[in-house]
Structures are given as structure tokens and as C-alpha cells.
């Protein structure tokens, strides 16, 4: 969940909200849903203050676009390599995900993919079940 002060700041600053929304909508490597694209487009043209929920959602989308190279001290590149060794123990879908990361030589991941990699690493026993949860929504400051 986003910090309340930051939500209030962006909620009351429509120019900043427009700027963030317009920037996020231009990211080519983000797989936004249709709803998220519509939301960003509407905020990108909005002149009045946002509601609290709109501010929260905009900050949430911004956080989803951040690149990560490490999480809780774990190098994502190293975890990709370790998970690739045992990917046959994962579901077919997760195995294909890990293979794709390894094939591209990924060294950094967006939040969604980093969470998925950490989940795979926990499943394989590469990290403990209690580790790597700092990207989960409930644990986000």
C-alpha cells in the first residue's frame, strides 16, 4: 500500500499526476491491462484533483514499473540461474517463465516478474518460505 502522505501529495497535484500517468503510459515494456491503460489515459488528461483511490492506484502502477536487480539481498540474476537448474520441478508455465528469463540474460525485472521469480525460488527451496516478501503488496510501505 502506498504511503498516505504521498497519496495526498499526488492527489492534490493534478499536474504531477498527469505527468506520472503520461510517463507510465509510454513504457513499451509494461504489459498494462486495458483497464490500466484507460485509467492512465484518463488521469493523463485530468485537470482536477484525484480521489484518494485514484491516487493510490496511480502510485501502485508507478511502483509496478520499477526495475529490480536485487530483493532482500538476493540477486535476481543469481536466482534466475539457480531456478533454471531445477526448473523441471516447477509447473510448465513457471518453467517456461524461468527459461525465458535465462534465454534473454535478464539482469533486472519489473515488480510483477520479480515476485514471480521469488515465488519460484521458494517453491524450489532456493530461498526460505519467509524470505523475499518485501515486494508483496501487503508488505509494501
Secondary structure, 3 states (H helix, E strand, C coil): CCCHHHHHHHHHCHHHHHHHHHHHHCCCCCCCCHHHHHHHHHHHCCCCCCCHHHHHHHHHHHHHCCEECEECCEEHHHHHHHHHHCHHHCCHHHHHHHHHHHHHCCCCEEHHHHHHHHHHHHHCCCCCCCCCCCCCHHHCC
